[in-house]
Amino acid sequence: MKIADRLKNFEGYGCGPREEGIHLDKNETPFGLPNDIKDDIFEELRETQLNRYPPLIPETLEKKIADYVGCSTEKISVGNGSDALLPLLFELFDADQVVLNPTTFSMYSFYAKRKGLEINEIPLDENFVIPSYLDVLEKRSIICICSPNNPTGNRQPRDQIIEALESENIVILDEAYVEFSRESNIDLIEKYDNLIVLRTLSKAFGLAGLRIGYCVGSVEMMEYLNKIRSPFSQDILSIKIAERLFEYTEMIENNVKKIVDERDRIFKRFKDHAYPSQSNFILIDLDAYEYLRDRGIHVRKMGGRLEGMIRVTVGKEEENDELISELERFIEGSKR
Ligand SMILES: *Cc1c(COP(=O)(O)O)cnc(C)c1O
């Protein structure tokens, strides 16, 4: 048997080793945890029994998340990064298709394809706003809406999210960047039992390395979700660290403020090329990926409909200073 004939071919993701330089390509927070907080948390981790499996449901963490979100614990489900919740959610519902709005977060189509689901792509309009779904949905659908949207940075209008919910399809609303936009639609959970809101500790909370995300939805949905999750998927150290982070929400708030100020500073400098953003990154219509890379600044190169643009994560002030001066030089150079 030739094994190559039996291997399913998926377009995967390359994630090479980190190169030297300034990393503004993955929408991470530039601020690490202060050393005194780290020491304090690590001291506590000593007590953790690593020979034991973690609990199926990380109840303490879910309680803290529920308090933060302002809902009951039964409506929260934690996952191994919010992107690892996507395949579970795609398995959870009987559906004929997944509706996506390019250009958006690529992990939706990655997992939908892996699950063998049909994908119906309805592009965002010229202002990157989601379409009206009502006249195109004759099939039982899972609609993925990303707000603020990655990579365009804009928030989606609430009345259009409601319209999607009124179509009585399943709506996964990804609010990975909500802390930078300060306007959530999570309250709609109380009214619509077809809504799941996806959140993460990877962005504003600055814990991308821990792989902790969560979803919020009806008690019934979360009960079913817990039935299909592996009891062994969560990692006990990550759970413990995440629990402790909720003691430092004030620090996190401050970091978010700094990032929002810096975002607005970068946007103002490149108003003629940049799209307004409600997140911790900015889409800029400058073909400067290689130029910046050669100068040690790593940003995200866009493709498809956004070909020739870059997505720039907001970094620390000094990193942004470098980005700004290099981009200004790039613009000067392309005028000549
Ligand atoms: C970064 C990001 C996530 C978060 O993924 P994690 O797996 O929780 O790190 C989710 N959705 C979008 C749109 C993102 O950009």
The ligand as an SDF file (V2000), in Angstrom:
LIG
                    3D

 15 15  0  0  0  0  0  0  0  0999 V2000
   -6.7110   35.4490   17.7110 C   0  0  0  0  0  0  0  0  0  0  0  0
   -8.0860   35.0930   17.3800 C   0  0  0  0  0  0  0  0  0  0  0  0
   -8.7600   34.1330   18.1180 C   0  0  0  0  0  0  0  0  0  0  0  0
   -8.1290   33.5260   19.3340 C   0  0  0  0  0  0  0  0  0  0  0  0
   -7.6490   32.2900   19.1630 O   0  0  0  0  0  0  0  0  0  0  0  0
   -7.1160   31.4730   20.4170 P   0  0  0  0  0  0  0  0  0  0  0  0
   -7.1950   30.0980   19.8950 O   0  0  0  0  0  0  0  0  0  0  0  0
   -8.0420   31.6840   21.5640 O   0  0  0  0  0  0  0  0  0  0  0  0
   -5.7310   31.9500   20.6910 O   0  0  0  0  0  0  0  0  0  0  0  0
  -10.0710   33.8450   17.8150 C   0  0  0  0  0  0  0  0  0  0  0  0
  -10.6960   34.5010   16.8270 N   0  0  0  0  0  0  0  0  0  0  0  0
  -10.0840   35.4470   16.1030 C   0  0  0  0  0  0  0  0  0  0  0  0
  -10.8240   36.1740   15.0660 C   0  0  0  0  0  0  0  0  0  0  0  0
   -8.7560   35.7530   16.3500 C   0  0  0  0  0  0  0  0  0  0  0  0
   -8.1470   36.6720   15.6000 O   0  0  0  0  0  0  0  0  0  0  0  0
  1  2  1  0
  2  3  1  0
  2 14  2  0
  3  4  1  0
  3 10  2  0
  4  5  1  0
  5  6  1  0
  6  7  2  0
  6  8  1  0
  6  9  1  0
 10 11  1  0
 11 12  2  0
 12 13  1  0
 12 14  1  0
 14 15  1  0
M  END
$$$$
